[in-house]
Amino acid sequence: MKRIYLFLLAAPFLIVGAVWGLSEPVRGNDMAPSILAGDRVWAAPSDKILAGDVVVLGDPLNPTSAILRRVMAVAGQTIAFKENVIRVDKRRLRAKAMGDMGPYLITKETLWAKKPAVGVEWLVRHQAEPSNLWSADPVEIPEGHVFLLADDRDHAVDSRWWGPIPTEQIRAVVRIRHGDPHTWRTKWEWVLGTPPDGE
């Protein structure tokens, strides 16, 4: 009976330890300020990748290194940039200025969702001075590919340089993030994508 009692006392700690062990630490600030260096993320393979999802993939410049990026457009969509304004299928990404964080301007972005649902939201940062205004021709996303962006828009490399990435290169989709809170984020967060209109 004593063994059972001790097991029941220890079980929650064992479960928490096992779950914590399934997480991975984040290195680098390519996804700041949404996901910061030192955060822990829980990711799992997924057959369905949605716009807004944060995915784990091998770095196209160094495939032995895993990186995080956010899906901005999926197969069949077109993405375009004009002076940092992003349009997916001619629909402008919603962006709201949040304030300053050191040398950065913080913006909250959201993709659309079928009303009355609200699309998933995340934070991005741009350097304040000198400001970079990114523009590019529209890119059509081919079948079996996605277009990925870093949340640190001025210092990280993403599909603006690589082009669309084959979905077979995506190892997992991040579902939970844990890390120190700041003005615009909580300690724990579910990380979700936004289903296309009509779903």
C-alpha positions in Angstrom: 0.0 0.0 0.0 2.9 2.4 0.8 4.4 1.8 -2.6 1.1 2.7 -4.3 0.8 5.8 -2.3 4.4 6.8 -3.2 3.7 6.1 -6.8 0.6 8.2 -6.8 2.6 11.1 -5.2 5.4 10.8 -7.7 3.2 10.3 -10.8 2.4 13.9 -11.5 6.1 14.8 -11.3 7.0 12.0 -13.6 4.4 13.0 -16.1 5.5 16.7 -16.0 9.1 15.6 -16.5 8.2 13.4 -19.4 6.2 16.1 -21.1 8.9 18.7 -20.5 11.4 16.3 -22.0 9.4 16.3 -25.2 9.9 20.0 -25.7 12.8 21.6 -27.6 14.7 24.8 -26.6 14.7 27.7 -29.1 18.0 29.0 -30.3 18.2 32.4 -31.9 15.7 35.2 -32.3 14.5 34.7 -35.9 10.9 34.4 -34.6 11.1 37.2 -32.1 9.1 38.7 -30.5 6.6 35.9 -30.7 9.1 33.2 -29.9 12.3 34.1 -28.2 15.7 32.4 -27.7 15.4 30.3 -24.5 11.7 29.5 -25.0 10.6 25.9 -25.2 8.3 24.6 -27.9 6.4 21.4 -28.4 6.0 20.3 -32.0 4.5 17.3 -33.7 4.3 16.1 -37.3 1.2 17.1 -39.2 -0.4 16.2 -42.5 -2.2 19.5 -42.6 -0.2 22.7 -42.6 -2.2 26.0 -42.3 -1.3 29.6 -42.9 -0.1 31.0 -39.6 1.4 27.8 -38.4 5.0 27.9 -37.1 6.9 25.0 -38.5 10.2 23.2 -37.8 12.4 22.6 -40.8 16.0 22.0 -41.7 17.7 25.3 -42.5 17.9 25.4 -46.4 21.4 26.9 -46.0 22.5 24.3 -43.4 20.1 21.3 -43.4 21.7 19.8 -40.2 20.4 22.8 -38.2 16.6 23.0 -37.4 14.9 26.4 -37.6 11.4 27.8 -37.0 9.5 29.8 -39.6 5.8 30.9 -40.0 3.7 29.8 -42.9 2.3 32.8 -44.7 0.9 31.2 -47.9 0.1 27.6 -49.0 -0.2 25.9 -52.3 -2.4 27.6 -54.8 -2.1 31.0 -53.1 -0.1 34.1 -54.3 1.9 36.3 -51.9 3.1 39.8 -52.7 5.0 42.5 -50.8 4.9 46.2 -51.3 6.8 48.3 -48.8 6.2 45.8 -46.1 2.5 45.4 -46.9 1.8 41.7 -47.4 -1.0 40.5 -49.6 -2.1 36.9 -49.9 -4.4 36.3 -52.9 -4.8 40.1 -53.1 -6.1 40.3 -49.5 -4.0 42.5 -47.3 -2.7 40.9 -44.1 -4.1 42.7 -41.1 -1.4 44.6 -39.2 -1.7 46.7 -36.0 1.1 48.8 -34.5 1.7 47.8 -30.9 4.7 49.9 -29.8 8.4 49.9 -29.4 10.7 47.2 -28.0 14.2 48.5 -27.8 15.4 49.3 -31.4 12.3 47.6 -32.9 8.8 48.5 -33.9 6.4 45.7 -32.9 3.3 44.9 -35.0 0.6 42.4 -34.4 -0.4 40.5 -37.6 -3.4 38.3 -38.3 -4.7 36.3 -41.1 -8.4 36.2 -42.0 -10.9 33.8 -40.8 -14.5 33.1 -41.7 -16.6 35.4 -39.5 -17.3 35.5 -36.7 -14.1 33.6 -36.0 -10.9 35.7 -35.5 -7.8 34.6 -37.3 -4.7 33.6 -35.4 -2.5 36.5 -34.3 1.2 36.8 -33.8 3.9 39.5 -33.3 6.5 40.7 -35.8 9.3 43.2 -35.4 11.0 45.6 -37.8 14.0 47.7 -37.0 13.0 51.3 -36.3 16.0 53.1 -37.7 16.9 52.9 -40.5 13.6 51.4 -41.6 13.6 48.8 -44.4 10.6 48.8 -46.8 10.6 45.4 -48.5 8.9 45.0 -51.9 8.9 42.1 -54.3 7.0 40.7 -57.2 4.1 38.4 -56.5 5.0 34.7 -55.9 2.6 31.9 -56.8 3.0 28.9 -54.4 3.2 25.6 -56.3 1.5 22.4 -55.3 3.3 20.7 -52.3 5.0 24.0 -51.2 4.5 26.7 -48.6 5.9 30.3 -48.3 7.6 30.9 -45.0 8.5 34.2 -43.2 10.5 34.9 -40.0 8.8 37.1 -37.4 12.0 39.1 -37.2 11.5 40.6 -40.7 14.7 42.6 -41.0 17.3 40.2 -39.7 16.3 36.7 -40.6 16.4 34.8 -43.9 13.2 33.1 -45.2 11.3 32.4 -48.4 11.9 36.0 -49.6 15.4 34.5 -50.4 14.8 30.8 -50.6 11.5 30.9 -52.5 8.6 28.5 -51.7 9.7 25.5 -49.6 8.5 21.9 -50.3 6.3 20.6 -47.5 8.3 17.4 -47.4 11.1 19.5 -45.8 8.9 20.4 -42.8 9.6 18.2 -39.9 6.9 19.3 -37.5 4.4 22.0 -36.6 4.8 23.9 -33.3 1.7 23.6 -31.1 2.8 25.0 -27.7 5.2 27.7 -26.6 6.5 28.4 -23.1 8.8 31.3 -22.1 9.1 34.5 -20.1 6.2 36.8 -20.7 6.6 40.3 -22.0 4.3 43.2 -22.8 2.5 41.5 -25.6 2.7 37.8 -24.8 1.9 35.4 -22.0 4.0 32.7 -20.4 2.2 29.8 -22.2 0.6 29.9 -25.7 -1.1 27.6 -28.0 0.4 28.1 -31.5 -2.3 27.6 -34.2 -2.8 28.3 -37.8 -5.9 29.7 -39.5 -8.1 27.4 -41.6 -8.9 28.8 -45.1 -12.2 30.7 -45.6 -15.1 28.3 -45.8 -13.7 25.7 -43.4 
